[in-house]
Amino acid sequence: MAMLRRSLDFIYRAAGGLAALFILAIVVLVFAQVGLNLADKIWAALTGQGVGLTIPSYADFTGFFLAASSFLALAYALRAGGHIRVTLLIGRMPKGPRRLTEICVVTIALAMSAYATWYLGLLVLESLEYGDRSPGMVSVPLWIVQMPVLLGLAILTLALFDELVGLLAGRAPSWDGKGENLLSE
């Protein structure tokens, strides 16, 4: 059981690490484009005409990277207590009804996440089958762009299932006591 727990925690941390790498890629890409814009302005000031230095489809790629980082971070954020939770009502409940409410909420979230994962998986297969590509100067097969989003949703579904099993076994939720008092600190 401890091996399974370590494996699951590794998966959640790895997805969070991949999300961070995609954020870093956004920073590098935007920084490079700003540098090219600056170089073009300097060249235009010196020669009277700009060269038009640009990274093709950089805005598209930053959007792809943002989607990847957002979805890959979901499970890690869930386990770390980073999701916004409205605890105004549940925080005032006695322990029994609170546990039941958390089980119901996690079950609903699991169903929604599993549904989204399934249909995004079908979308990836469809994009692969039809050879769908992104618009723009650099055309990328859409299944490549969609895969990190699918992976992030699948890992979130796994994390929600993990939470539900833990709650049903009587354990406290992984987010319990994490991130709830951020505004009062």
C-alpha positions in Angstrom: 0.0 0.0 0.0 2.9 2.4 0.8 4.3 1.6 -2.6 1.0 2.6 -4.3 0.9 5.8 -2.3 4.4 6.8 -3.3 3.7 6.0 -6.9 0.5 8.1 -6.9 2.2 11.0 -5.2 5.1 10.7 -7.7 2.6 10.9 -10.6 0.9 14.0 -9.1 4.3 15.7 -8.5 5.6 14.8 -11.9 2.5 16.3 -13.5 3.0 19.5 -11.4 6.6 19.5 -12.5 5.6 19.2 -16.2 3.2 22.1 -15.7 6.0 24.2 -14.3 8.2 23.3 -17.3 5.4 24.5 -19.6 5.2 27.8 -17.7 8.9 28.1 -18.1 8.6 27.5 -21.8 6.0 30.4 -22.0 8.5 32.7 -20.2 11.4 31.7 -22.5 9.3 32.1 -25.6 7.8 35.5 -24.6 11.2 36.7 -23.5 12.8 35.7 -26.8 10.0 37.4 -28.8 10.4 40.6 -26.7 14.2 40.5 -27.3 13.5 40.1 -31.1 11.1 43.0 -31.0 13.7 45.1 -29.2 16.4 44.1 -31.7 14.1 45.0 -34.6 13.4 48.4 -33.0 17.1 49.1 -32.6 17.8 48.0 -36.1 15.0 50.2 -37.4 16.4 53.2 -35.5 19.8 52.6 -36.9 18.9 51.8 -40.5 15.5 53.4 -40.9 13.8 50.1 -41.7 12.9 47.1 -39.4 13.7 43.6 -40.4 10.5 42.1 -38.9 12.1 39.7 -36.5 9.5 37.3 -35.0 9.1 33.8 -33.8 6.5 32.2 -36.1 3.3 31.3 -34.2 4.7 32.2 -30.9 1.3 33.4 -29.6 -0.2 30.0 -30.6 2.6 28.1 -28.9 2.2 30.1 -25.7 -1.5 29.4 -25.7 -0.8 25.7 -26.2 1.7 25.7 -23.4 -0.7 27.6 -21.1 -3.4 24.9 -21.7 -0.9 22.2 -21.0 0.3 23.8 -17.8 -3.2 24.5 -16.5 -4.4 21.0 -17.0 -1.3 19.2 -15.9 -1.3 21.2 -12.6 -4.8 20.2 -11.7 -4.1 17.0 -9.7 -1.1 18.5 -8.0 -3.1 21.6 -7.0 -5.9 19.4 -5.7 -3.6 17.4 -3.4 -1.8 20.6 -2.3 -5.0 22.4 -1.4 -4.5 24.9 -4.1 -8.0 24.8 -5.6 -10.5 27.4 -4.5 -12.9 25.8 -2.2 -15.9 27.6 -0.6 -15.8 26.3 2.9 -18.2 28.8 4.4 -21.0 26.2 4.7 -18.9 23.0 5.1 -16.6 24.5 7.6 -19.5 24.9 10.0 -20.8 21.4 9.7 -20.4 18.7 12.2 -17.8 16.0 11.4 -20.3 13.4 10.1 -22.3 15.6 7.7 -19.1 17.3 6.6 -17.6 13.9 5.6 -20.7 12.9 3.7 -20.8 16.3 1.9 -17.1 15.9 0.9 -17.7 12.4 -0.3 -20.7 13.6 -2.4 -18.7 16.6 -3.8 -15.7 14.4 -4.7 -18.0 11.8 -6.3 -19.6 14.6 -8.5 -16.1 16.0 -9.3 -14.9 12.5 -10.2 -17.8 11.9 -12.5 -17.4 15.2 -14.2 -13.6 14.7 -14.6 -14.0 11.2 -15.9 -16.6 12.4 -18.4 -14.4 15.2 -19.6 -11.4 12.8 -19.9 -13.4 10.3 -21.9 -14.6 12.9 -24.4 -11.3 14.6 -24.7 -9.8 11.2 -25.4 -12.3 10.8 -28.2 -11.4 14.3 -29.5 -7.7 13.4 -29.6 -8.5 10.2 -31.5 -10.7 12.2 -33.9 -7.9 14.8 -34.4 -5.5 12.0 -35.1 -7.8 10.2 -37.5 -8.7 13.3 -39.5 -5.2 14.8 -39.4 -6.5 18.1 -37.8 -3.9 20.8 -37.6 -3.7 24.1 -35.8 -4.0 27.3 -37.9 -1.2 29.7 -38.1 2.3 30.1 -39.6 3.5 26.9 -37.9 0.8 24.2 -38.3 1.0 21.6 -35.6 -1.1 18.4 -35.5 -3.8 19.1 -32.9 -3.5 15.7 -31.2 0.0 16.8 -30.0 -1.5 20.0 -28.6 -4.4 18.1 -27.0 -2.4 15.3 -25.4 -1.1 17.2 -22.4 -4.6 18.4 -21.7 -5.9 14.8 -21.8 -3.0 13.7 -19.6 -3.8 16.4 -17.1 -7.5 15.5 -17.0 -6.7 11.8 -16.7 -4.3 12.4 -13.8 -7.0 14.7 -12.1 -9.5 11.8 -12.5 -7.0 9.5 -10.9 -6.4 11.9 -8.0 -10.2 12.4 -7.5 -10.6 8.6 -7.4 -7.7 8.4 -4.9 -9.4 11.0 -2.8 -12.8 9.2 -2.9 -11.2 5.9 -1.8 -9.4 7.7 1.0 -12.6 9.5 2.2 -14.5 6.2 2.0 -11.8 4.6 4.1 -12.2 7.2 6.7 -9.0 9.3 6.0 -9.1 13.1 6.0 -9.0 14.7 2.5 -5.4 15.4 1.3 -6.2 19.2 1.1 -7.4 19.3 4.7 -5.7 22.2 6.5 -3.8 23.3 3.4 -4.4 26.7 1.8 -7.6 27.5 3.7 -6.2 30.4 5.6 -4.3 32.2 2.9 -6.2 35.4 3.3 -5.7 35.6 7.1 -2.0 35.0 7.0 
